[in-house]
Amino acid sequence: MNHTIPAPINRYRMKVSVVIPCYNEEAVLETAYRRFSHVFAPSAYDYELIMINDGSQDRTFEILSSLAQADKHVKVISFSRNFGHQNAVTAGLHCCTGDIAVIIDADLQDPPEVIPQMIEVYLQEGCNVVYAVRNKRKGESLFKLLSAKLYYRTLNWLSEYSFPVDTGDFRLIDRKVLDTFRLFPEKHKYLRGLFSWMGFKQTPFYYDRDERYAGNTKYTLRKMIRLASNGIFGFSKKPLKIAISLGSVSILIALMMVLWIFYLQIFAHDHVVQGWSSTVITILFLGGIQLLTIGILGEYIGNIFDETKNRPEYIIQEKINFDEPS
């Protein structure tokens, strides 16, 4: 009597959502699509490539539309204008339907070929998040390397929470983390900080970061500073405490100067230099402390102002290959 042996369950049979923000990436999109397809098409994964056009000014949307027309695995979200990298990733995470999601940029600095290894780590470790840690960062200036190291360590010093250093947004997150992420209504999201703040079981994955395949970086110094500001002011109240400390130090220095002036008036009156230099120095010192404190308060108040307006984080102009209508 023949017995049919049931086939073992394929543990890789899951749906993978790859969230790919795109801003003026016409030079790299077709190559990026080929590399993502070469990773997933031969595999057993059900997958979707969610590519977000973040208000690009070049042919990015035209290329994405063509790719989506030729391949139903490609799903396109197009914004009404440029809303920024973090909001583009947020839109992709809001719209993805996978059991797990991988966040990766379109510039191919983070190689798509390591995603199966990240999935393997996820399955073996039974974790909720696999965050990618850069062993090497090829093609980046000494200034960017040093400023990144300084920033991550400063953020950890300022914050009440501990964030992994030398990481970016490139990571894998599971459905539990995705569902939790959708509960966050805040506008100025600092995604890598939010995922660390959530907790759950998180595992590092070490890799070498490549040079940008083509085109120029879209993260200008101004955008980097804005992102750093979101991280610091979104996860730390220590700048307010630093302002208090600076105020205390300025008061202490002012008292010491008063005592010094009294000493000169009593014991060295003939050596006292008449003039306004000490007054100007004192005013500039105290004025600098006050302006710094007001600036720190302004950052927090500005964030509160944006939250109270409750405007949407992004506006979708068009969606392609999604089940629901645009």
Disulfide bonds with the S-S distance in Angstrom:
none
